[in-house]
Amino acid sequence: MRIPGLNVQWKPLPGDAPAALASVGEWQWTEAARLVREGDGRLVALWGADHRDLAEDADEYSVYAAYAVKDGLAVVELLVPDSAPSFPDLSGLFPAANRMQRALFDLLGIGASGAADSRPWLRHGAWPEGAFPLRRDFDGSALPANELTDYPFVRVEGDGVHEIAVGPIHAGTIEPGHFRFSVVGEKVLRLEERLGYVHKGIDKRFESFTVAEGFRLAGRVSGDSTVAFAWAYAQAAESLLGVVPPPRARWLRALLLERERVANHLGDLGALGNDAALAFALAQFMRLREDWLRENAEVFGHRLLMDLVVPGGVAAGFDAAQAERMVARSRAIEAEARELRIIFDEHAGLQDRFLTTGRVTPALARQLGLAGLAGRASGQACDLRADFPAAPYGELAVKKAGYVAGDVAARVHVRFDELLESLRLVRAIAMGAPDGDLRVELPQPRPQAFGVGWVEGWRGEAFVAIEAGAGGMIRRCHAHDPSWQNWPLIEHAVMGNIVPDFPLINKSFNLSYSGQDG
């Protein structure tokens, strides 16, 4: 939980996430990033907070960076004066920091000094250039009408080069995102994304919730990862409150997380088959997914498992008869999934579309910070359930998936491996969960108490940081989706491929528009 070689005072943060916090100076901010990079660590999240009203003479902001290091999560805080609101750029060491830094400026007005790219990322003309929504003095009621601004896309020039603009509005019921392809014929030379079209203001909205209530909003950062974000939020809340959920609640949280993983992998495997013209796969996997979601509703009251993980525990459990039904359903779906995997592996047309398509080499994945299931398909063998197992994962011996080819085929293999492992875990938890209470009472939080949560969702790491305010309210909450790290990798994965393969490559990552647009 410390950055080796960085001589600062670390404050351990209690809770399930193995984490510590340190305040650093400007040169230590850069040194911390360098040491993490040299030690094969990763940037997990970067965000900021307005602390100018904490005391009569306070005139500072805080900028935070959370790093995954050998023994856990190291969070560093840099105080930034109002007179010079900037901090040293990290994108040279961690390219994934680029968009996080640009979003930080759009929301808080603190710029990354020395950064090569300072284009707006989230603003889209929705608020004036000199207004910053996360500042304490921001008045959203007095904003002028939206003023659209041109975005300076990077141009590719040369004989035969032309552009294809896709989005931001798409044909399906998905959130908007714009993709600007530079192509020769059908070969993609470059792809540039522009996201952030439906910025929801979640970080600002958290300020109107108490620490005990905020799990509902956290569970809606990205609806397909509601359990992961609600659990990360609960971890952060329990860290700053100093409470420990009951053992049965911990086991049920893991059950819900694995059920969420199963549902998403089933849906993605069907969609990937369909994108490669195997409609049979879509029909079969969506049938299995529907059975799974109906069981979610029957046992827990919600198809997507929303509002079940709460600070202090869980909101609902299951009985012995329901446990037996979950085990039986898990075995039945596993048997069919194994048969479907054989069909995938032996289908020549499917493998022709999957193999070598959208490849991200392990070296590039490491350089750019590819995370989650996509990272595990490109040699980045990180899975918090095995690396830093919160209860009950330490007793369940989670088997990590891992491949190095980094193409669509490898990402499909990861999904199959994780689907089968999650089905095993569902059975183990359903039959092995201890009896006992489902939740504990929550005390009133201490103002300025700080906590973090870190959970391996189906897509990758969900991270949440909370700072408490007066009267039990949330002063600052930041929720980070792994799509922030992974969207830029799609730009690289599609290079050299043909335009018709983009939907297949994109679906093989299946990143969240909503998650990176809070």
C-alpha positions in Angstrom: 0.0 0.0 0.0 3.0 2.2 -0.3 5.2 3.3 -3.2 8.7 2.0 -2.5 11.3 4.7 -2.6 8.8 7.6 -1.9 9.7 9.1 1.4 6.4 10.3 2.7 4.1 9.6 5.6 1.4 7.0 4.7 -1.9 6.8 6.4 -3.5 3.3 6.2 -7.2 3.4 5.1 -9.2 0.7 6.9 -11.6 -1.6 5.0 -11.6 -4.4 2.4 -9.5 -2.5 -0.1 -5.8 -2.6 0.9 -5.1 1.1 0.6 -3.1 3.9 2.1 -3.1 7.7 1.6 -0.2 10.2 1.5 0.1 13.9 1.0 2.9 14.9 -1.4 4.6 18.0 -2.8 4.8 18.8 -6.4 8.1 17.1 -7.1 6.9 14.1 -5.1 3.8 13.9 -7.3 5.9 13.3 -10.3 8.3 11.1 -8.5 5.5 8.9 -7.2 4.3 8.3 -10.8 7.8 7.6 -12.0 8.4 5.1 -9.2 5.1 3.3 -9.8 5.8 3.1 -13.5 9.3 1.6 -12.9 7.8 -0.8 -10.4 5.3 -2.1 -12.9 2.4 -0.5 -11.1 -0.7 1.0 -12.8 -2.7 4.2 -12.6 -6.2 3.4 -11.4 -7.8 6.8 -11.2 -7.1 10.5 -11.2 -9.5 13.2 -9.8 -9.7 16.4 -7.8 -11.7 18.2 -5.1 -12.3 21.8 -4.1 -11.2 22.3 -0.5 -11.2 26.1 -0.5 -14.1 26.4 2.0 -12.8 24.0 4.7 -11.3 26.8 6.7 -11.5 30.6 6.8 -8.1 31.0 5.2 -8.2 27.9 2.9 -7.4 28.5 -0.7 -6.5 25.1 -2.0 -7.7 22.3 -4.2 -6.7 18.7 -3.9 -5.6 16.5 -6.9 -5.5 12.7 -6.2 -4.0 9.8 -8.1 -4.7 6.2 -7.1 -2.0 3.7 -8.1 -2.1 -0.1 -8.1 1.2 -1.2 -6.5 2.6 -4.5 -5.4 0.8 -4.6 -2.0 -2.4 -2.7 -2.7 -3.6 0.7 -3.6 -1.5 3.8 -3.0 -3.4 7.1 -3.1 -1.4 10.3 -3.3 -2.9 13.8 -2.7 -1.3 17.0 -4.0 -2.5 20.4 -2.7 -2.9 23.0 -5.4 -3.3 26.7 -4.6 -6.1 28.7 -6.0 -3.6 31.3 -7.2 -2.0 28.8 -9.6 -4.5 25.9 -10.2 -2.3 23.4 -12.0 -0.3 20.2 -11.4 2.4 18.3 -13.2 1.3 16.3 -16.2 1.3 12.5 -15.8 0.4 11.5 -19.3 4.0 11.0 -20.3 4.3 8.2 -17.7 0.7 7.0 -17.8 -1.0 7.8 -21.2 -4.3 6.8 -19.6 -4.0 10.0 -17.5 -4.6 12.2 -20.6 -8.4 12.1 -20.7 -8.7 12.0 -16.9 -6.6 15.2 -16.7 -8.7 16.9 -19.5 -11.9 16.0 -17.6 -10.4 17.3 -14.4 -9.9 20.7 -16.0 -13.3 20.7 -17.5 -15.0 20.0 -14.1 -12.7 21.8 -11.7 -10.5 24.2 -13.6 -7.2 22.6 -12.6 -4.9 22.0 -15.6 -2.1 19.6 -16.1 1.0 21.8 -16.8 3.1 20.5 -19.6 0.4 18.3 -21.1 0.5 18.1 -24.9 -3.3 17.6 -25.2 -5.5 20.1 -23.4 -8.6 19.9 -25.6 -12.0 19.8 -23.7 -13.1 16.3 -23.0 -16.5 16.5 -21.1 -17.6 20.1 -21.6 -19.0 20.0 -25.1 -20.2 23.6 -24.7 -22.7 22.5 -22.1 -21.3 25.1 -19.7 -19.2 28.3 -20.4 -15.5 27.9 -20.8 -14.7 29.7 -17.6 -17.2 27.8 -15.4 -16.3 24.7 -13.5 -19.2 22.5 -12.1 -17.2 20.9 -9.3 -16.1 24.2 -7.7 -18.0 25.2 -4.6 -19.1 28.5 -6.0 -20.5 27.1 -9.3 -24.1 28.2 -9.9 -25.8 25.9 -12.4 -29.0 27.9 -12.4 -27.3 31.0 -14.0 -25.7 29.3 -17.0 -26.3 30.7 -20.5 -27.7 28.7 -23.3 -25.5 25.9 -24.7 -22.9 27.1 -27.1 -21.5 24.3 -29.3 -17.8 24.3 -30.1 -15.7 22.7 -32.8 -13.5 19.9 -31.7 -10.0 19.8 -33.4 -9.8 16.2 -34.5 -6.3 15.0 -35.6 -6.2 15.0 -39.4 -4.5 12.3 -41.5 -3.5 13.5 -44.9 -2.1 11.8 -48.0 -3.2 10.3 -51.4 -6.4 8.3 -51.1 -7.0 9.2 -47.4 -10.6 10.0 -46.5 -12.6 10.2 -43.3 -15.6 8.3 -42.1 -17.6 9.9 -39.3 -19.7 7.5 -37.2 -22.0 8.8 -34.5 -22.5 10.3 -32.0 -26.0 9.0 -32.6 -26.1 5.3 -33.4 -28.7 3.0 -34.8 -29.1 1.0 -31.6 -30.3 1.9 -28.2 -26.8 2.8 -26.9 -25.4 6.0 -25.6 -23.7 8.4 -28.0 -20.1 8.4 -29.0 -18.4 9.7 -32.0 -15.8 7.8 -34.0 -13.7 9.5 -36.7 -12.0 7.0 -39.0 -9.1 8.0 -41.3 -9.0 5.3 -44.0 -7.5 4.3 -47.3 -10.1 2.1 -49.1 -11.4 -0.1 -46.2 -8.1 -0.1 -44.2 -8.1 2.0 -41.0 -5.1 4.2 -40.6 -6.3 6.0 -37.5 -9.3 6.2 -35.3 -10.1 9.0 -32.9 -12.9 8.9 -30.4 -14.9 11.7 -28.9 -17.1 10.8 -25.9 -18.8 12.6 -23.1 -22.0 13.7 -25.0 -24.4 12.9 -22.2 -22.4 14.0 -19.2 -24.7 13.1 -16.2 -23.1 15.2 -13.5 -22.8 12.2 -11.2 -19.9 13.6 -9.2 -21.9 16.8 -8.5 -25.1 14.9 -7.8 -23.3 12.9 -5.0 -23.1 16.1 -3.0 -26.9 16.0 -2.4 -26.8 12.5 -0.8 -25.7 11.3 2.6 -22.9 8.7 2.9 -25.6 6.1 3.8 -27.7 6.9 0.7 -25.1 7.4 -2.1 -24.9 3.7 -3.0 -28.0 4.1 -5.1 -26.3 6.7 -7.3 -23.1 4.7 -7.4 -25.0 1.7 -8.7 -26.1 3.8 -11.7 -22.7 5.0 -12.8 -22.8 2.2 -15.4 -25.9 0.1 -15.2 -24.3 -3.1 -16.4 -21.8 -2.9 -13.4 -24.3 -1.9 -10.7 -23.1 -4.5 -8.2 -19.4 -3.7 -8.8 -19.9 0.1 -8.2 -22.3 -0.4 -5.3 -19.8 -2.7 -3.6 -16.9 -0.3 -4.3 -19.0 2.5 -2.9 -19.9 0.4 0.2 -16.2 -0.4 0.7 -15.4 3.3 0.6 -18.2 4.2 3.0 -17.3 1.4 5.4 -13.7 2.6 5.3 -14.5 6.1 6.4 -17.1 5.0 8.8 -14.9 2.3 10.4 -17.6 -0.5 10.1 -17.3 -4.1 9.0 -20.2 -5.9 7.3 -21.3 -9.2 8.6 -19.8 -12.4 7.2 -23.0 -13.5 5.4 -23.3 -10.1 3.8 -19.7 -10.4 2.4 -20.5 -13.8 0.8 -23.7 -12.5 -0.7 -21.9 -9.5 -2.2 -19.6 -11.9 -4.0 -22.5 -14.0 -5.2 -24.2 -10.9 -6.6 -20.9 -9.8 -8.3 -20.5 -13.2 -9.9 -24.1 -13.2 -11.1 -23.5 -9.8 -12.7 -20.4 -11.2 -14.4 -22.2 -14.2 -15.7 -25.1 -12.1 -17.2 -22.7 -9.8 -19.0 -20.4 -12.5 -20.4 -23.5 -14.4 -21.7 -24.7 -11.3 -23.5 -21.4 -10.4 -24.9 -20.6 -13.9 -26.2 -23.9 -14.0 -28.0 -23.3 -10.5 -29.5 -19.8 -11.4 -30.6 -21.1 -14.5 -32.4 -23.8 -12.3 -34.1 -21.3 -9.7 -35.2 -19.4 -12.4 -37.0 -22.6 -13.6 -38.7 -23.4 -16.5 -36.4 -26.9 -15.6 -35.4 -27.3 -19.0 -33.7 -25.0 -17.8 -31.0 -27.0 -14.7 -30.3 -30.2 -16.8 -30.0 -28.7 -19.4 -27.6 -26.7 -17.0 -25.4 -29.5 -14.5 -25.0 -31.9 -17.4 -24.1 -29.4 -18.4 -21.3 -29.0 -14.8 -20.2 -32.7 -14.3 -20.0 -33.1 -17.4 -17.8 -30.3 -16.0 -15.6 -31.9 -12.5 -15.3 -35.3 -14.0 -14.5 -33.7 -15.9 -11.6 -32.1 -12.7 -10.4 -35.6 -11.2 -10.2 -37.1 -14.2 -8.5 -34.5 -14.5 -5.8 -33.3 -10.9 -5.3 -36.2 -8.8 -6.7 -34.3 -7.1 -9.5 -33.1 -8.4 -12.9 -29.9 -6.4 -12.8 -29.4 -6.6 -9.0 -29.7 -2.9 -8.4 -29.8 -1.5 -4.8 -28.8 -4.8 -3.2 -25.3 -3.9 -2.0 -25.6 -1.2 0.7 -23.1 0.3 3.1 -22.9 -2.0 6.1 -24.1 -5.1 4.2 -26.7 -6.2 1.7 -30.4 -5.5 1.4 -31.7 -9.0 0.7 -30.6 -12.6 1.0 -31.8 -16.1 -0.1 -33.1 -19.2 1.6 -32.0 -22.8 1.3 -34.5 -23.7 -1.5 -33.4 -20.7 -3.5 -29.8 -21.7 -3.1 -30.5 -25.2 -4.5 -32.3 -23.6 -7.5 -29.3 -21.3 -8.1 -27.0 -24.3 -8.0 -29.1 -26.2 -10.5 -29.4 -23.3 -12.9 -25.7 -22.7 -12.7 -25.0 -26.4 -13.6 -27.4 -26.3 -16.5 -26.0 -23.1 -18.0 -22.5 -24.4 -17.6 -23.3 -27.5 -19.6 -24.7 -25.5 -22.4 -21.9 -22.9 -22.3 -19.3 -25.7 -22.7 -21.2 -27.0 -25.8 -21.4 -23.6 -27.3 -17.7 -23.1 -26.7 -16.9 -26.1 -28.8 -19.1 -24.8 -31.5 -17.2 -21.4 -31.4 -13.8 -23.1 -31.5 -14.7 -25.4 -34.4 -16.6 -22.8 -36.5 -14.1 -21.9 -39.3 -16.0 -18.8 -40.4 -16.1 -17.5 -36.8 -12.5 -18.2 -36.1 -11.5 -16.5 -39.4 -13.2 -13.3 -38.1 -11.8 -13.6 -34.6 -8.2 -14.6 -35.0 -5.6 -11.8 -35.3 -8.5 -9.2 -35.5 -8.1 -6.1 -33.3 -4.9 -7.2 -31.7 -3.4 -5.4 -28.7 0.1 -6.8 -28.0 1.1 -7.3 -24.3 3.8 -4.6 -24.7 1.2 -2.0 -25.9 -1.3 -3.1 -23.3 1.3 -2.5 -20.6 2.4 0.8 -22.0 -1.1 2.2 -22.3 -2.6 0.6 -19.2 -5.1 -1.8 -20.6 -7.2 -3.1 -17.7 -9.8 -5.7 -16.9 -10.8 -8.6 -19.1 -9.3 -7.0 -22.2 -6.0 -6.6 -20.3 -6.1 -10.3 -19.3 -6.4 -11.2 -23.0 -3.2 -9.2 -23.7 -0.9 -10.6 -21.0 -1.9 -8.2 -18.1 -2.8 -10.8 -15.5 -4.5 -8.6 -12.9 -7.7 -9.7 -11.1 -8.4 -8.2 -7.7 -10.4 -11.3 -6.7 -7.2 -13.3 -6.8 -4.5 -10.6 -6.3 -6.1 -8.7 -3.3 -9.0 -10.9 -2.3 -11.7 -9.3 -0.2 -13.8 -11.8 1.8 -14.9 -14.3 0.8 -12.6 -14.6 -2.2 -9.6 -15.6 -0.2 -11.5 -18.9 0.7 -12.7 -19.5 -2.9 -9.3 -19.7 -4.7 -10.4 -17.7 -7.8 -8.7 -18.9 -11.0 -7.5 -16.0 -13.2 -8.0 -16.1 -16.9 -5.1 -15.1 -19.1 -4.0 -15.0 -22.7 -1.3 -13.1 -24.7 -2.6 -13.0 -28.3 -4.6 -9.9 -27.5 -7.1 -10.3 -30.4 -10.8 -10.8 -30.5 -10.3 -14.5 -30.1 -8.4 -14.1 -26.9 -11.0 -11.7 -25.5 -13.6 -14.4 -26.3 -11.6 -17.0 -24.6 -11.3 -14.8 -21.5 -15.1 -14.5 -21.4 -15.6 -18.2 -21.6 -13.0 -18.9 -18.9 -14.5 -16.3 -16.6 -18.1 -17.4 -17.3 -17.3 -21.0 -16.3 -15.3 -19.9 -13.2 -18.1 -17.5 -12.1 -20.7 -20.3 -12.4 -18.4 -22.4 -10.2 -18.2 -19.5 -7.7 -22.0 -19.0 -7.7 -22.4 -22.7 -6.6 -19.7 -22.5 -4.0 -21.1 -19.3 -2.5 -24.8 -20.4 -2.6 -24.0 -23.6 -0.7 -21.2 -22.2 1.5 -22.4 -18.8 2.7 -22.5 -18.7 6.5 -25.7 -17.8 8.4 -26.1 -14.5 10.2 -27.1 -10.9 9.8 -27.3 -9.1 6.5 -26.2 -5.7 7.6 -25.0 -3.5 10.5 -26.1 -0.1 11.6 -24.1 2.8 10.4 -22.6 5.6 12.6 -22.6 9.2 11.7 -19.4 9.9 9.6 -16.8 12.3 10.8 -16.5 15.4 8.6 -13.5 15.1 6.1 -13.2 11.3 6.8 -11.9 9.7 3.6 -12.3 6.1 2.3 -11.8 4.2 -0.9 -13.3 1.1 -2.5 -11.8 -1.2 -5.2 -13.7 -4.1 -6.8 -13.1 -6.3 -9.8 -16.2 -5.9 -11.8 -16.9 -7.9 -15.0 -15.3 -5.3 -17.2 -12.4 -4.4 -14.9 -11.7 -2.5 -11.7 -14.5 -0.2 -10.3 -13.0 2.4 -8.0 -14.8 4.8 -5.6 -13.4 7.5 -3.3 -15.6 9.3 -0.8 -14.9 12.3 1.4 -17.6 13.0 4.1 -19.0 16.4 4.8 -20.9 17.9 7.6 -24.2 16.3 8.8 -23.4 13.0 7.2 -23.5 14.4 3.7 -21.1 13.4 0.9 -18.6 16.2 0.4 -16.9 14.6 -2.6 -17.4 11.2 -4.3 -15.5 10.1 -7.4 -16.5 6.9 -9.2 -14.1 5.6 -11.8 -14.9 3.0 -14.5 -12.1 1.0 -16.2 -13.5 2.2 -19.6 -11.4 5.4 -19.0 -8.3 3.2 -19.4 -9.5 1.0 -22.2 -11.3 3.3 -24.7 -8.0 4.7 -26.1 -6.8 1.1 -26.7 -9.6 0.6 -29.2 -8.1 3.3 -31.3 -4.9 1.2 -31.5 -6.7 -2.1 -31.9 -8.5 -1.1 -35.0 -5.4 0.2 -36.8 -4.6 -1.9 -39.9 -8.0 -3.6 -39.8 -10.8 -3.0 -42.2 -13.7 -0.8 -41.3 -16.3 -3.6 -41.2 -14.3 -5.3 -38.4 -14.7 -2.2 -36.1 -18.1 -3.3 -34.6 -16.6 -6.8 -33.8 -13.5 -5.2 -32.3 -15.5 -2.7 -30.3 -17.9 -5.4 -29.0 -14.9 -7.6 -27.9 -14.0 -4.8 -25.5 -17.6 -3.8 -24.8 -16.7 -0.6 -22.9 -19.1 1.8 -21.2 -20.0 5.1 -22.6 -21.9 5.9 -19.4 -19.1 4.8 -17.1 -16.6 7.3 -18.5 -19.2 10.0 -18.7 -20.2 10.5 -15.1 
